């Protein structure tokens, strides 16, 4: 973390601590989540899919939120906080564009300026989201360095923030980066876990599912849903893309202001992640996932692009729900391990909808 | 693998009271009435980089920062990003850069400038001793702030590596003395809000931060980030003890001007500093 940003992070920590303890702020955020984002999101029981797999699958429908993913929970919180801190401008990174779209949306809602950095490669595969961000009034800037994906977009957003810190809030999109981000972003997503816990209590005879699963890039949607079940017997399973498996294949490292598992070469140079999903192409992972893994509270599986493509199609066909490629990773693991999961109840965080991925899938599936 | 996830705590050891070799050399030059010039050269960029180092030293740089290229240089602007990327593509690594450096007899004190993960990955003690063996006496790690410097400084201090701390314009008054107290070699005054790179004019903030630092320390205060030419170097050195020149030099090297072009540019900056 550059020295220039240390005072800003300290100021942010103090401001968040203060806001999070302030009922007025909480009420204002809750009202936005309800009336603007459409919370609570339902849980959908997947009857036909469950029958096909022999596993009872429940989906937490974050894909039904305004802007189409869980990202809006965090962004509304951060934008409200930025406004409270007197900032007039948001800068954000985005991979698949979901966080960028959410940031552009919150900026439009609150009358703030917004600049989104997106890897040049990702801008090509997620052209629809690029257009949405522009429509919402944001400036979208291609990150041209390195792998030209999410990691490089984070670098560019940090470089922008170093230069603009006086009037700008860095609206970071996952449970990563320097303190207080991993903590703050998790807090904004605990609403997923809290709702899920209450909904499961009504829906399930045992009140809690056997397994809670979610995809993991930086890990925000997973942390959000895991938080509701950390103190239960539910098994927590994060699913990473095989080509970007920081927990599965990384070693401890320090980048983007955090110490966590990181895919690196023998000298500590950060490696590029590669997967079908732009939103999971990140060589690191939020530090809390590294912690959950090292203490054994959660485990992390890897799936291949081919398995994801199959899951994407299966859910569309059996349930009429086109998933984003990111949560399709979690479903791909359920499909692969269905024999081991037979008879169990699995709660899967459907973190986003697949509209943004349809063009890419059209090319792949012909 | 020495790298671990364990929280190594926030204990920051006091910097040794006596200046190290690098700082002593800069203090002696300053004492002779000279304004200090530190040049930055990306290690491993083209085969001729050792000649660039020698040329820059011969042209009047008082010390040289060798950049060990890193995949994610968040404090660097487009020029040093490009230089780093080209060097990495040519196979540069901490090992190749330091091995080569050992054979470069520049005749001036050497520092490295790189990012913390390379030190963390190799292990603090091993990284510090490899620097020392390569003739390096100081290290600048721009993504390692005061709060996190403890584990590295604990290894670097006894290994004879002076850790230069960055002092940014955003630091409140209560923070600056703590940054200065931990800084060795010199104090790196960040001239502006932003990443490394050339600017048309010297930022007013560079004079402000230099003044704030000079008011509280006797350690050499050098301004870097945004010092782009001879005239700006002379201007900022009216207040500071000198400056660091990086992107303006590397732009010439990336453009293929070679050791001769690099030397000519540094000679021009030297002359402006000597005339001021």
Interface residues (C-beta under 8 A of the other chain):
Chain A: X1 X2 X3 X4 X5 X6 X7 X8 X145 X146 X151 X152 X155 X158 X159 X162 X163 X164 X165 X166 X251 X252 X253 X254 X255 X256 X257 X259 X260 X261 X262 X264 X267 X268 X269 X270 X271 X287 X290 X291 X294
Chain B: X1 X3 X4 X5 X70 X71 X72 X73 X74 X75 X77 X81 X85 X88 X93 X94 X95 X116 X117 X118 X120 X121 X122 X142 X143 X145 X146 X147 X148 X165 X166 X167 X168 X169 X170 X171 X172 X175 X179 X190 X192 X193 X194 X195
